[in-house]
């Protein structure tokens, strides 16, 4: 169950690398973003593997590292879609 929203980030796709073209194109995507988590300013680095959809957007699963302004760190795993090279994430607590 989702609890309160605890953060938000915006970012940009920095690298798209083709991993495979057999059985459907797979790409590796790296994203850098900034935002706030629990009121702390953060920078994030994310890498995920994705398939290309017919409209050119991508959908995949990945993992990331969030680093706070004071050196705090958190990691996560998740899934998402991207159509134009920009990212926007909203983060909620899990109850």
PDB file of N, CA, C and O in Angstrom:
ATOM      1  N   UNK A   1       0.835  -1.169   0.000  1.00  0.00           N
ATOM      2  CA  UNK A   1       0.000   0.000   0.000  1.00  0.00           C
ATOM      3  C   UNK A   1       0.890   1.245   0.000  1.00  0.00           C
ATOM      4  O   UNK A   1       1.897   1.301   0.706  1.00  0.00           O
ATOM      5  N   UNK A   2       0.505   2.237  -0.798  1.00  0.00           N
ATOM      6  CA  UNK A   2       1.269   3.476  -0.867  1.00  0.00           C
ATOM      7  C   UNK A   2       0.857   4.418   0.246  1.00  0.00           C
ATOM      8  O   UNK A   2      -0.322   4.535   0.580  1.00  0.00           O
ATOM      9  N   UNK A   3       1.846   5.084   0.812  1.00  0.00           N
ATOM     10  CA  UNK A   3       1.607   6.084   1.847  1.00  0.00           C
ATOM     11  C   UNK A   3       1.733   7.473   1.259  1.00  0.00           C
ATOM     12  O   UNK A   3       1.293   7.720   0.136  1.00  0.00           O
ATOM     13  N   UNK A   4       2.332   8.383   2.012  1.00  0.00           N
ATOM     14  CA  UNK A   4       2.506   9.766   1.581  1.00  0.00           C
ATOM     15  C   UNK A   4       3.599   9.897   0.529  1.00  0.00           C
ATOM     16  O   UNK A   4       4.544   9.109   0.492  1.00  0.00           O
ATOM     17  N   UNK A   5       3.452  10.916  -0.333  1.00  0.00           N
ATOM     18  CA  UNK A   5       4.519  11.208  -1.291  1.00  0.00           C
ATOM     19  C   UNK A   5       5.705  11.748  -0.515  1.00  0.00           C
ATOM     20  O   UNK A   5       5.551  12.650   0.310  1.00  0.00           O
ATOM     21  N   UNK A   6       6.906  11.198  -0.774  1.00  0.00           N
ATOM     22  CA  UNK A   6       8.101  11.588  -0.025  1.00  0.00           C
ATOM     23  C   UNK A   6       9.162  12.261  -0.889  1.00  0.00           C
ATOM     24  O   UNK A   6      10.187  12.706  -0.372  1.00  0.00           O
ATOM     25  N   UNK A   7       8.928  12.338  -2.200  1.00  0.00           N
ATOM     26  CA  UNK A   7       9.930  12.966  -3.039  1.00  0.00           C
ATOM     27  C   UNK A   7       9.493  13.127  -4.473  1.00  0.00           C
ATOM     28  O   UNK A   7       8.463  12.605  -4.899  1.00  0.00           O
ATOM     29  N   UNK A   8      10.315  13.874  -5.215  1.00  0.00           N
ATOM     30  CA  UNK A   8      10.067  14.098  -6.633  1.00  0.00           C
ATOM     31  C   UNK A   8      11.393  14.440  -7.297  1.00  0.00           C
ATOM     32  O   UNK A   8      12.238  15.105  -6.698  1.00  0.00           O
ATOM     33  N   UNK A   9      11.580  13.980  -8.552  1.00  0.00           N
ATOM     34  CA  UNK A   9      12.815  14.239  -9.307  1.00  0.00           C
ATOM     35  C   UNK A   9      12.478  14.554 -10.760  1.00  0.00           C
ATOM     36  O   UNK A   9      11.451  14.119 -11.283  1.00  0.00           O
ATOM     37  N   UNK A  10      13.354  15.312 -11.397  1.00  0.00           N
ATOM     38  CA  UNK A  10      13.305  15.484 -12.847  1.00  0.00           C
ATOM     39  C   UNK A  10      14.708  15.237 -13.381  1.00  0.00           C
ATOM     40  O   UNK A  10      15.699  15.522 -12.709  1.00  0.00           O
ATOM     41  N   UNK A  11      14.780  14.699 -14.606  1.00  0.00           N
ATOM     42  CA  UNK A  11      16.089  14.384 -15.152  1.00  0.00           C
ATOM     43  C   UNK A  11      16.091  14.255 -16.653  1.00  0.00           C
ATOM     44  O   UNK A  11      15.112  14.567 -17.330  1.00  0.00           O
ATOM     45  N   UNK A  12      17.216  13.786 -17.158  1.00  0.00           N
ATOM     46  CA  UNK A  12      17.434  13.666 -18.596  1.00  0.00           C
ATOM     47  C   UNK A  12      18.183  12.380 -18.910  1.00  0.00           C
ATOM     48  O   UNK A  12      19.099  11.984 -18.190  1.00  0.00           O
ATOM     49  N   UNK A  13      17.779  11.741 -19.994  1.00  0.00           N
ATOM     50  CA  UNK A  13      18.504  10.573 -20.492  1.00  0.00           C
ATOM     51  C   UNK A  13      19.856  11.050 -21.005  1.00  0.00           C
ATOM     52  O   UNK A  13      19.932  11.962 -21.830  1.00  0.00           O
ATOM     53  N   UNK A  14      20.915  10.431 -20.514  1.00  0.00           N
ATOM     54  CA  UNK A  14      22.265  10.817 -20.902  1.00  0.00           C
ATOM     55  C   UNK A  14      22.849   9.891 -21.974  1.00  0.00           C
ATOM     56  O   UNK A  14      23.580  10.346 -22.854  1.00  0.00           O
ATOM     57  N   UNK A  15      22.526   8.588 -21.902  1.00  0.00           N
ATOM     58  CA  UNK A  15      23.090   7.602 -22.829  1.00  0.00           C
ATOM     59  C   UNK A  15      22.024   6.571 -23.178  1.00  0.00           C
ATOM     60  O   UNK A  15      21.286   6.114 -22.305  1.00  0.00           O
ATOM     61  N   UNK A  16      21.947   6.210 -24.447  1.00  0.00           N
ATOM     62  CA  UNK A  16      21.168   5.057 -24.903  1.00  0.00           C
ATOM     63  C   UNK A  16      22.123   4.178 -25.682  1.00  0.00           C
ATOM     64  O   UNK A  16      22.754   4.624 -26.640  1.00  0.00           O
ATOM     65  N   UNK A  17      22.225   2.935 -25.270  1.00  0.00           N
ATOM     66  CA  UNK A  17      23.162   2.006 -25.903  1.00  0.00           C
ATOM     67  C   UNK A  17      22.391   0.759 -26.326  1.00  0.00           C
ATOM     68  O   UNK A  17      21.691   0.163 -25.508  1.00  0.00           O
ATOM     69  N   UNK A  18      22.505   0.360 -27.581  1.00  0.00           N
ATOM     70  CA  UNK A  18      21.825  -0.833 -28.079  1.00  0.00           C
ATOM     71  C   UNK A  18      22.524  -2.071 -27.528  1.00  0.00           C
ATOM     72  O   UNK A  18      23.734  -2.235 -27.687  1.00  0.00           O
ATOM     73  N   UNK A  19      21.754  -2.938 -26.882  1.00  0.00           N
ATOM     74  CA  UNK A  19      22.275  -4.167 -26.296  1.00  0.00           C
ATOM     75  C   UNK A  19      22.046  -5.348 -27.232  1.00  0.00           C
ATOM     76  O   UNK A  19      22.926  -6.191 -27.404  1.00  0.00           O
ATOM     77  N   UNK A  20      20.852  -5.406 -27.840  1.00  0.00           N
ATOM     78  CA  UNK A  20      20.517  -6.533 -28.711  1.00  0.00           C
ATOM     79  C   UNK A  20      19.463  -6.107 -29.724  1.00  0.00           C
ATOM     80  O   UNK A  20      18.617  -5.260 -29.437  1.00  0.00           O
ATOM     81  N   UNK A  21      19.524  -6.708 -30.922  1.00  0.00           N
ATOM     82  CA  UNK A  21      18.495  -6.478 -31.934  1.00  0.00           C
ATOM     83  C   UNK A  21      17.784  -7.778 -32.301  1.00  0.00           C
ATOM     84  O   UNK A  21      16.902  -7.783 -33.160  1.00  0.00           O
ATOM     85  N   UNK A  22      18.159  -8.862 -31.665  1.00  0.00           N
ATOM     86  CA  UNK A  22      17.539 -10.155 -31.933  1.00  0.00           C
ATOM     87  C   UNK A  22      16.354 -10.370 -31.004  1.00  0.00           C
ATOM     88  O   UNK A  22      16.476 -10.235 -29.787  1.00  0.00           O
ATOM     89  N   UNK A  23      15.190 -10.709 -31.594  1.00  0.00           N
ATOM     90  CA  UNK A  23      14.001 -10.940 -30.782  1.00  0.00           C
ATOM     91  C   UNK A  23      13.421  -9.664 -30.199  1.00  0.00           C
ATOM     92  O   UNK A  23      12.771  -9.711 -29.155  1.00  0.00           O
ATOM     93  N   UNK A  24      13.635  -8.541 -30.834  1.00  0.00           N
ATOM     94  CA  UNK A  24      13.183  -7.241 -30.344  1.00  0.00           C
ATOM     95  C   UNK A  24      14.346  -6.436 -29.817  1.00  0.00           C
ATOM     96  O   UNK A  24      15.198  -6.959 -29.097  1.00  0.00           O
ATOM     97  N   UNK A  25      14.385  -5.177 -30.170  1.00  0.00           N
ATOM     98  CA  UNK A  25      15.502  -4.321 -29.771  1.00  0.00           C
ATOM     99  C   UNK A  25      15.481  -4.062 -28.276  1.00  0.00           C
ATOM    100  O   UNK A  25      14.445  -3.720 -27.707  1.00  0.00           O
ATOM    101  N   UNK A  26      16.636  -4.229 -27.646  1.00  0.00           N
ATOM    102  CA  UNK A  26      16.823  -3.930 -26.225  1.00  0.00           C
ATOM    103  C   UNK A  26      17.898  -2.865 -26.111  1.00  0.00           C
ATOM    104  O   UNK A  26      18.941  -2.953 -26.759  1.00  0.00           O
ATOM    105  N   UNK A  27      17.640  -1.855 -25.285  1.00  0.00           N
ATOM    106  CA  UNK A  27      18.613  -0.788 -25.084  1.00  0.00           C
ATOM    107  C   UNK A  27      18.895  -0.615 -23.597  1.00  0.00           C
ATOM    108  O   UNK A  27      18.049  -0.894 -22.748  1.00  0.00           O
ATOM    109  N   UNK A  28      20.109  -0.147 -23.304  1.00  0.00           N
ATOM    110  CA  UNK A  28      20.489   0.222 -21.947  1.00  0.00           C
ATOM    111  C   UNK A  28      20.420   1.741 -21.886  1.00  0.00           C
ATOM    112  O   UNK A  28      20.973   2.423 -22.748  1.00  0.00           O
ATOM    113  N   UNK A  29      19.749   2.268 -20.882  1.00  0.00           N
ATOM    114  CA  UNK A  29      19.545   3.703 -20.761  1.00  0.00           C
ATOM    115  C   UNK A  29      20.104   4.182 -19.432  1.00  0.00           C
ATOM    116  O   UNK A  29      19.848   3.582 -18.388  1.00  0.00           O
ATOM    117  N   UNK A  30      20.873   5.272 -19.478  1.00  0.00           N
ATOM    118  CA  UNK A  30      21.395   5.895 -18.268  1.00  0.00           C
ATOM    119  C   UNK A  30      20.762   7.274 -18.125  1.00  0.00           C
ATOM    120  O   UNK A  30      20.684   8.039 -19.086  1.00  0.00           O
ATOM    121  N   UNK A  31      20.311   7.579 -16.909  1.00  0.00           N
ATOM    122  CA  UNK A  31      19.604   8.824 -16.624  1.00  0.00           C
ATOM    123  C   UNK A  31      20.273   9.515 -15.440  1.00  0.00           C
ATOM    124  O   UNK A  31      20.697   8.858 -14.489  1.00  0.00           O
ATOM    125  N   UNK A  32      20.366  10.831 -15.499  1.00  0.00           N
ATOM    126  CA  UNK A  32      20.788  11.632 -14.358  1.00  0.00           C
ATOM    127  C   UNK A  32      19.647  12.565 -14.004  1.00  0.00           C
ATOM    128  O   UNK A  32      19.018  13.145 -14.889  1.00  0.00           O
ATOM    129  N   UNK A  33      19.372  12.716 -12.701  1.00  0.00           N
ATOM    130  CA  UNK A  33      18.274  13.572 -12.279  1.00  0.00           C
ATOM    131  C   UNK A  33      18.596  14.270 -10.970  1.00  0.00           C
ATOM    132  O   UNK A  33      19.530  13.897 -10.259  1.00  0.00           O
ATOM    133  N   UNK A  34      17.809  15.282 -10.666  1.00  0.00           N
ATOM    134  CA  UNK A  34      17.915  16.012  -9.404  1.00  0.00           C
ATOM    135  C   UNK A  34      16.522  16.157  -8.819  1.00  0.00           C
ATOM    136  O   UNK A  34      15.528  16.106  -9.544  1.00  0.00           O
ATOM    137  N   UNK A  35      16.450  16.338  -7.508  1.00  0.00           N
ATOM    138  CA  UNK A  35      15.163  16.512  -6.872  1.00  0.00           C
ATOM    139  C   UNK A  35      15.283  16.603  -5.375  1.00  0.00           C
ATOM    140  O   UNK A  35      16.304  17.033  -4.838  1.00  0.00           O
ATOM    141  N   UNK A  36      14.203  16.181  -4.697  1.00  0.00           N
ATOM    142  CA  UNK A  36      14.186  16.156  -3.235  1.00  0.00           C
ATOM    143  C   UNK A  36      13.579  14.844  -2.782  1.00  0.00           C
ATOM    144  O   UNK A  36      12.628  14.341  -3.380  1.00  0.00           O
ATOM    145  N   UNK A  37      14.147  14.295  -1.711  1.00  0.00           N
ATOM    146  CA  UNK A  37      13.646  13.087  -1.072  1.00  0.00           C
ATOM    147  C   UNK A  37      13.623  13.356   0.428  1.00  0.00           C
ATOM    148  O   UNK A  37      14.659  13.627   1.035  1.00  0.00           O
ATOM    149  N   UNK A  38      12.451  13.281   1.012  1.00  0.00           N
ATOM    150  CA  UNK A  38      12.277  13.578   2.441  1.00  0.00           C
ATOM    151  C   UNK A  38      12.851  14.956   2.806  1.00  0.00           C
ATOM    152  O   UNK A  38      13.424  15.141   3.879  1.00  0.00           O
ATOM    153  N   UNK A  39      12.681  15.918   1.882  1.00  0.00           N
ATOM    154  CA  UNK A  39      13.135  17.284   2.119  1.00  0.00           C
ATOM    155  C   UNK A  39      14.605  17.535   1.856  1.00  0.00           C
ATOM    156  O   UNK A  39      15.063  18.669   2.000  1.00  0.00           O
ATOM    157  N   UNK A  40      15.363  16.510   1.472  1.00  0.00           N
ATOM    158  CA  UNK A  40      16.795  16.639   1.209  1.00  0.00           C
ATOM    159  C   UNK A  40      17.030  16.755  -0.298  1.00  0.00           C
ATOM    160  O   UNK A  40      16.498  15.955  -1.068  1.00  0.00           O
ATOM    161  N   UNK A  41      17.823  17.746  -0.724  1.00  0.00           N
ATOM    162  CA  UNK A  41      18.180  17.871  -2.138  1.00  0.00           C
ATOM    163  C   UNK A  41      19.003  16.653  -2.556  1.00  0.00           C
ATOM    164  O   UNK A  41      19.904  16.229  -1.832  1.00  0.00           O
ATOM    165  N   UNK A  42      18.684  16.084  -3.744  1.00  0.00           N
ATOM    166  CA  UNK A  42      19.347  14.863  -4.194  1.00  0.00           C
ATOM    167  C   UNK A  42      19.790  14.951  -5.648  1.00  0.00           C
ATOM    168  O   UNK A  42      19.310  15.768  -6.433  1.00  0.00           O
ATOM    169  N   UNK A  43      20.744  14.052  -5.969  1.00  0.00           N
ATOM    170  CA  UNK A  43      21.172  13.773  -7.350  1.00  0.00           C
ATOM    171  C   UNK A  43      21.078  12.268  -7.508  1.00  0.00           C
ATOM    172  O   UNK A  43      21.456  11.519  -6.608  1.00  0.00           O
ATOM    173  N   UNK A  44      20.572  11.823  -8.658  1.00  0.00           N
ATOM    174  CA  UNK A  44      20.401  10.382  -8.885  1.00  0.00           C
ATOM    175  C   UNK A  44      21.046   9.955 -10.186  1.00  0.00           C
ATOM    176  O   UNK A  44      21.109  10.716 -11.151  1.00  0.00           O
ATOM    177  N   UNK A  45      21.525   8.716 -10.190  1.00  0.00           N
ATOM    178  CA  UNK A  45      22.008   8.044 -11.395  1.00  0.00           C
ATOM    179  C   UNK A  45      21.228   6.745 -11.522  1.00  0.00           C
ATOM    180  O   UNK A  45      21.120   5.976 -10.567  1.00  0.00           O
ATOM    181  N   UNK A  46      20.690   6.510 -12.702  1.00  0.00           N
ATOM    182  CA  UNK A  46      19.826   5.352 -12.944  1.00  0.00           C
ATOM    183  C   UNK A  46      20.274   4.648 -14.210  1.00  0.00           C
ATOM    184  O   UNK A  46      20.639   5.298 -15.190  1.00  0.00           O
ATOM    185  N   UNK A  47      20.247   3.333 -14.197  1.00  0.00           N
ATOM    186  CA  UNK A  47      20.496   2.535 -15.392  1.00  0.00           C
ATOM    187  C   UNK A  47      19.395   1.504 -15.507  1.00  0.00           C
ATOM    188  O   UNK A  47      19.078   0.818 -14.535  1.00  0.00           O
ATOM    189  N   UNK A  48      18.801   1.390 -16.706  1.00  0.00           N
ATOM    190  CA  UNK A  48      17.805   0.348 -16.902  1.00  0.00           C
ATOM    191  C   UNK A  48      17.857  -0.224 -18.303  1.00  0.00           C
ATOM    192  O   UNK A  48      18.316   0.423 -19.245  1.00  0.00           O
ATOM    193  N   UNK A  49      17.375  -1.455 -18.420  1.00  0.00           N
ATOM    194  CA  UNK A  49      17.266  -2.133 -19.711  1.00  0.00           C
ATOM    195  C   UNK A  49      15.835  -2.000 -20.184  1.00  0.00           C
ATOM    196  O   UNK A  49      14.897  -2.196 -19.412  1.00  0.00           O
ATOM    197  N   UNK A  50      15.668  -1.666 -21.455  1.00  0.00           N
ATOM    198  CA  UNK A  50      14.334  -1.377 -21.961  1.00  0.00           C
ATOM    199  C   UNK A  50      14.131  -1.919 -23.363  1.00  0.00           C
ATOM    200  O   UNK A  50      15.080  -2.131 -24.118  1.00  0.00           O
ATOM    201  N   UNK A  51      12.874  -2.134 -23.686  1.00  0.00           N
ATOM    202  CA  UNK A  51      12.463  -2.472 -25.048  1.00  0.00           C
ATOM    203  C   UNK A  51      11.890  -1.224 -25.699  1.00  0.00           C
ATOM    204  O   UNK A  51      11.403  -0.326 -25.012  1.00  0.00           O
ATOM    205  N   UNK A  52      11.948  -1.170 -27.020  1.00  0.00           N
ATOM    206  CA  UNK A  52      11.421  -0.033 -27.774  1.00  0.00           C
ATOM    207  C   UNK A  52       9.972  -0.336 -28.150  1.00  0.00           C
ATOM    208  O   UNK A  52       9.687  -1.393 -28.713  1.00  0.00           O
ATOM    209  N   UNK A  53       9.076   0.566 -27.848  1.00  0.00           N
ATOM    210  CA  UNK A  53       7.659   0.433 -28.208  1.00  0.00           C
ATOM    211  C   UNK A  53       7.438   0.949 -29.628  1.00  0.00           C
ATOM    212  O   UNK A  53       8.279   1.682 -30.149  1.00  0.00           O
ATOM    213  N   UNK A  54       6.314   0.580 -30.268  1.00  0.00           N
ATOM    214  CA  UNK A  54       6.052   1.032 -31.646  1.00  0.00           C
ATOM    215  C   UNK A  54       6.054   2.552 -31.820  1.00  0.00           C
ATOM    216  O   UNK A  54       6.378   3.044 -32.901  1.00  0.00           O
ATOM    217  N   UNK A  55       5.695   3.305 -30.769  1.00  0.00           N
ATOM    218  CA  UNK A  55       5.688   4.772 -30.878  1.00  0.00           C
ATOM    219  C   UNK A  55       7.057   5.397 -30.623  1.00  0.00           C
ATOM    220  O   UNK A  55       7.187   6.621 -30.636  1.00  0.00           O
ATOM    221  N   UNK A  56       8.089   4.564 -30.390  1.00  0.00           N
ATOM    222  CA  UNK A  56       9.438   5.057 -30.161  1.00  0.00           C
ATOM    223  C   UNK A  56       9.783   5.250 -28.695  1.00  0.00           C
ATOM    224  O   UNK A  56      10.949   5.466 -28.363  1.00  0.00           O
ATOM    225  N   UNK A  57       8.795   5.176 -27.812  1.00  0.00           N
ATOM    226  CA  UNK A  57       9.079   5.286 -26.386  1.00  0.00           C
ATOM    227  C   UNK A  57       9.700   3.983 -25.901  1.00  0.00           C
ATOM    228  O   UNK A  57       9.685   2.981 -26.615  1.00  0.00           O
ATOM    229  N   UNK A  58      10.240   3.998 -24.705  1.00  0.00           N
ATOM    230  CA  UNK A  58      10.857   2.806 -24.139  1.00  0.00           C
ATOM    231  C   UNK A  58      10.184   2.465 -22.817  1.00  0.00           C
ATOM    232  O   UNK A  58       9.664   3.336 -22.121  1.00  0.00           O
ATOM    233  N   UNK A  59      10.206   1.171 -22.489  1.00  0.00           N
ATOM    234  CA  UNK A  59       9.709   0.717 -21.195  1.00  0.00           C
ATOM    235  C   UNK A  59      10.687  -0.317 -20.668  1.00  0.00           C
ATOM    236  O   UNK A  59      11.079  -1.230 -21.395  1.00  0.00           O
ATOM    237  N   UNK A  60      11.085  -0.182 -19.410  1.00  0.00           N
ATOM    238  CA  UNK A  60      12.027  -1.142 -18.873  1.00  0.00           C
ATOM    239  C   UNK A  60      12.104  -1.119 -17.368  1.00  0.00           C
ATOM    240  O   UNK A  60      11.413  -0.355 -16.694  1.00  0.00           O
ATOM    241  N   UNK A  61      12.968  -1.979 -16.858  1.00  0.00           N
ATOM    242  CA  UNK A  61      13.204  -2.105 -15.424  1.00  0.00           C
ATOM    243  C   UNK A  61      14.651  -1.754 -15.135  1.00  0.00           C
ATOM    244  O   UNK A  61      15.546  -2.069 -15.920  1.00  0.00           O
ATOM    245  N   UNK A  62      14.879  -1.094 -13.994  1.00  0.00           N
ATOM    246  CA  UNK A  62      16.236  -0.682 -13.687  1.00  0.00           C
ATOM    247  C   UNK A  62      16.480  -0.508 -12.212  1.00  0.00           C
ATOM    248  O   UNK A  62      15.679  -0.897 -11.363  1.00  0.00           O
ATOM    249  N   UNK A  63      17.631   0.101 -11.937  1.00  0.00           N
ATOM    250  CA  UNK A  63      18.034   0.355 -10.555  1.00  0.00           C
ATOM    251  C   UNK A  63      18.759   1.687 -10.507  1.00  0.00           C
ATOM    252  O   UNK A  63      19.297   2.155 -11.511  1.00  0.00           O
ATOM    253  N   UNK A  64      18.765   2.297  -9.317  1.00  0.00           N
ATOM    254  CA  UNK A  64      19.371   3.608  -9.214  1.00  0.00           C
ATOM    255  C   UNK A  64      20.025   3.863  -7.874  1.00  0.00           C
ATOM    256  O   UNK A  64      19.809   3.142  -6.900  1.00  0.00           O
ATOM    257  N   UNK A  65      20.832   4.913  -7.853  1.00  0.00           N
ATOM    258  CA  UNK A  65      21.509   5.391  -6.662  1.00  0.00           C
ATOM    259  C   UNK A  65      21.120   6.843  -6.466  1.00  0.00           C
ATOM    260  O   UNK A  65      21.256   7.655  -7.381  1.00  0.00           O
ATOM    261  N   UNK A  66      20.634   7.175  -5.272  1.00  0.00           N
ATOM    262  CA  UNK A  66      20.270   8.540  -4.900  1.00  0.00           C
ATOM    263  C   UNK A  66      21.274   9.009  -3.847  1.00  0.00           C
ATOM    264  O   UNK A  66      21.508   8.318  -2.855  1.00  0.00           O
ATOM    265  N   UNK A  67      21.865  10.186  -4.066  1.00  0.00           N
ATOM    266  CA  UNK A  67      22.827  10.738  -3.113  1.00  0.00           C
ATOM    267  C   UNK A  67      22.313  12.104  -2.656  1.00  0.00           C
ATOM    268  O   UNK A  67      22.032  12.983  -3.471  1.00  0.00           O
ATOM    269  N   UNK A  68      22.197  12.260  -1.337  1.00  0.00           N
ATOM    270  CA  UNK A  68      21.736  13.518  -0.762  1.00  0.00           C
ATOM    271  C   UNK A  68      22.841  14.546  -0.672  1.00  0.00           C
ATOM    272  O   UNK A  68      24.025  14.223  -0.768  1.00  0.00           O
ATOM    273  N   UNK A  69      22.434  15.790  -0.487  1.00  0.00           N
ATOM    274  CA  UNK A  69      23.379  16.904  -0.402  1.00  0.00           C
ATOM    275  C   UNK A  69      24.407  16.708   0.713  1.00  0.00           C
ATOM    276  O   UNK A  69      25.539  17.179   0.601  1.00  0.00           O
ATOM    277  N   UNK A  70      24.022  16.020   1.783  1.00  0.00           N
ATOM    278  CA  UNK A  70      24.935  15.770   2.895  1.00  0.00           C
ATOM    279  C   UNK A  70      25.657  14.439   2.809  1.00  0.00           C
ATOM    280  O   UNK A  70      26.281  14.017   3.782  1.00  0.00           O
ATOM    281  N   UNK A  71      25.587  13.757   1.648  1.00  0.00           N
ATOM    282  CA  UNK A  71      26.265  12.478   1.469  1.00  0.00           C
ATOM    283  C   UNK A  71      25.397  11.265   1.760  1.00  0.00           C
ATOM    284  O   UNK A  71      25.868  10.134   1.641  1.00  0.00           O
ATOM    285  N   UNK A  72      24.135  11.472   2.142  1.00  0.00           N
ATOM    286  CA  UNK A  72      23.226  10.350   2.375  1.00  0.00           C
ATOM    287  C   UNK A  72      23.065   9.559   1.073  1.00  0.00           C
ATOM    288  O   UNK A  72      23.139  10.130  -0.015  1.00  0.00           O
ATOM    289  N   UNK A  73      22.842   8.235   1.188  1.00  0.00           N
ATOM    290  CA  UNK A  73      22.685   7.396  -0.004  1.00  0.00           C
ATOM    291  C   UNK A  73      21.506   6.444   0.152  1.00  0.00           C
ATOM    292  O   UNK A  73      21.206   5.969   1.247  1.00  0.00           O
ATOM    293  N   UNK A  74      20.847   6.179  -0.969  1.00  0.00           N
ATOM    294  CA  UNK A  74      19.779   5.185  -1.014  1.00  0.00           C
ATOM    295  C   UNK A  74      19.817   4.534  -2.394  1.00  0.00           C
ATOM    296  O   UNK A  74      20.197   5.175  -3.374  1.00  0.00           O
ATOM    297  N   UNK A  75      19.430   3.282  -2.471  1.00  0.00           N
ATOM    298  CA  UNK A  75      19.320   2.582  -3.749  1.00  0.00           C
ATOM    299  C   UNK A  75      17.889   2.131  -3.928  1.00  0.00           C
ATOM    300  O   UNK A  75      17.131   2.031  -2.964  1.00  0.00           O
ATOM    301  N   UNK A  76      17.519   1.857  -5.184  1.00  0.00           N
ATOM    302  CA  UNK A  76      16.160   1.404  -5.463  1.00  0.00           C
ATOM    303  C   UNK A  76      16.122   0.583  -6.743  1.00  0.00           C
ATOM    304  O   UNK A  76      17.059   0.610  -7.540  1.00  0.00           O
ATOM    305  N   UNK A  77      15.040  -0.139  -6.925  1.00  0.00           N
ATOM    306  CA  UNK A  77      14.740  -0.850  -8.164  1.00  0.00           C
ATOM    307  C   UNK A  77      13.330  -0.465  -8.563  1.00  0.00           C
ATOM    308  O   UNK A  77      12.468  -0.271  -7.705  1.00  0.00           O
ATOM    309  N   UNK A  78      13.090  -0.352  -9.869  1.00  0.00           N
ATOM    310  CA  UNK A  78      11.759   0.044 -10.317  1.00  0.00           C
ATOM    311  C   UNK A  78      11.586  -0.158 -11.804  1.00  0.00           C
ATOM    312  O   UNK A  78      12.437  -0.743 -12.475  1.00  0.00           O
ATOM    313  N   UNK A  79      10.467   0.337 -12.310  1.00  0.00           N
ATOM    314  CA  UNK A  79      10.134   0.234 -13.730  1.00  0.00           C
ATOM    315  C   UNK A  79       9.532   1.551 -14.187  1.00  0.00           C
ATOM    316  O   UNK A  79       8.975   2.304 -13.388  1.00  0.00           O
ATOM    317  N   UNK A  80       9.651   1.823 -15.496  1.00  0.00           N
ATOM    318  CA  UNK A  80       9.085   3.061 -16.002  1.00  0.00           C
ATOM    319  C   UNK A  80       9.158   3.153 -17.510  1.00  0.00           C
ATOM    320  O   UNK A  80       9.725   2.292 -18.182  1.00  0.00           O
ATOM    321  N   UNK A  81       8.566   4.223 -18.027  1.00  0.00           N
ATOM    322  CA  UNK A  81       8.516   4.477 -19.468  1.00  0.00           C
ATOM    323  C   UNK A  81       9.093   5.860 -19.737  1.00  0.00           C
ATOM    324  O   UNK A  81       9.085   6.729 -18.865  1.00  0.00           O
ATOM    325  N   UNK A  82       9.597   6.052 -20.962  1.00  0.00           N
ATOM    326  CA  UNK A  82      10.207   7.333 -21.353  1.00  0.00           C
ATOM    327  C   UNK A  82       9.947   7.559 -22.837  1.00  0.00           C
ATOM    328  O   UNK A  82      10.240   6.694 -23.662  1.00  0.00           O
ATOM    329  N   UNK A  83       9.397   8.724 -23.173  1.00  0.00           N
ATOM    330  CA  UNK A  83       9.065   8.987 -24.576  1.00  0.00           C
ATOM    331  C   UNK A  83       9.964  10.025 -25.232  1.00  0.00           C
ATOM    332  O   UNK A  83      10.219   9.935 -26.433  1.00  0.00           O
ATOM    333  N   UNK A  84      10.448  11.002 -24.487  1.00  0.00           N
ATOM    334  CA  UNK A  84      11.152  12.112 -25.127  1.00  0.00           C
ATOM    335  C   UNK A  84      12.540  12.404 -24.575  1.00  0.00           C
ATOM    336  O   UNK A  84      13.130  13.429 -24.916  1.00  0.00           O
ATOM    337  N   UNK A  85      13.076  11.525 -23.727  1.00  0.00           N
ATOM    338  CA  UNK A  85      14.410  11.749 -23.191  1.00  0.00           C
ATOM    339  C   UNK A  85      14.430  12.520 -21.884  1.00  0.00           C
ATOM    340  O   UNK A  85      15.497  12.731 -21.307  1.00  0.00           O
ATOM    341  N   UNK A  86      13.259  12.946 -21.404  1.00  0.00           N
ATOM    342  CA  UNK A  86      13.155  13.614 -20.108  1.00  0.00           C
ATOM    343  C   UNK A  86      12.469  12.673 -19.136  1.00  0.00           C
ATOM    344  O   UNK A  86      11.653  11.842 -19.536  1.00  0.00           O
ATOM    345  N   UNK A  87      12.802  12.805 -17.853  1.00  0.00           N
ATOM    346  CA  UNK A  87      12.184  11.942 -16.852  1.00  0.00           C
ATOM    347  C   UNK A  87      11.567  12.783 -15.749  1.00  0.00           C
ATOM    348  O   UNK A  87      12.036  13.880 -15.446  1.00  0.00           O
ATOM    349  N   UNK A  88      10.513  12.256 -15.160  1.00  0.00           N
ATOM    350  CA  UNK A  88       9.896  12.865 -13.986  1.00  0.00           C
ATOM    351  C   UNK A  88       9.440  11.727 -13.095  1.00  0.00           C
ATOM    352  O   UNK A  88       8.669  10.865 -13.516  1.00  0.00           O
ATOM    353  N   UNK A  89       9.918  11.729 -11.865  1.00  0.00           N
ATOM    354  CA  UNK A  89       9.604  10.659 -10.920  1.00  0.00           C
ATOM    355  C   UNK A  89       8.937  11.243  -9.691  1.00  0.00           C
ATOM    356  O   UNK A  89       9.334  12.297  -9.193  1.00  0.00           O
ATOM    357  N   UNK A  90       7.923  10.551  -9.210  1.00  0.00           N
ATOM    358  CA  UNK A  90       7.312  10.864  -7.931  1.00  0.00           C
ATOM    359  C   UNK A  90       7.511   9.657  -7.050  1.00  0.00           C
ATOM    360  O   UNK A  90       7.338   8.524  -7.500  1.00  0.00           O
ATOM    361  N   UNK A  91       7.873   9.881  -5.795  1.00  0.00           N
ATOM    362  CA  UNK A  91       8.225   8.813  -4.883  1.00  0.00           C
ATOM    363  C   UNK A  91       7.282   8.809  -3.685  1.00  0.00           C
ATOM    364  O   UNK A  91       7.003   9.855  -3.098  1.00  0.00           O
ATOM    365  N   UNK A  92       6.786   7.603  -3.325  1.00  0.00           N
ATOM    366  CA  UNK A  92       5.882   7.446  -2.189  1.00  0.00           C
ATOM    367  C   UNK A  92       6.463   6.459  -1.204  1.00  0.00           C
ATOM    368  O   UNK A  92       7.211   5.557  -1.582  1.00  0.00           O
ATOM    369  N   UNK A  93       6.120   6.628   0.058  1.00  0.00           N
ATOM    370  CA  UNK A  93       6.499   5.633   1.051  1.00  0.00           C
ATOM    371  C   UNK A  93       5.660   4.379   0.822  1.00  0.00           C
ATOM    372  O   UNK A  93       4.543   4.456   0.312  1.00  0.00           O
ATOM    373  N   UNK A  94       6.198   3.240   1.197  1.00  0.00           N
ATOM    374  CA  UNK A  94       5.508   1.951   1.096  1.00  0.00           C
ATOM    375  C   UNK A  94       5.105   1.530   2.491  1.00  0.00           C
ATOM    376  O   UNK A  94       5.942   1.430   3.389  1.00  0.00           O
ATOM    377  N   UNK A  95       3.802   1.280   2.672  1.00  0.00           N
ATOM    378  CA  UNK A  95       3.311   0.871   4.007  1.00  0.00           C
ATOM    379  C   UNK A  95       2.991  -0.611   4.003  1.00  0.00           C
ATOM    380  O   UNK A  95       2.566  -1.153   5.023  1.00  0.00           O
TER     381      UNK A  95
END
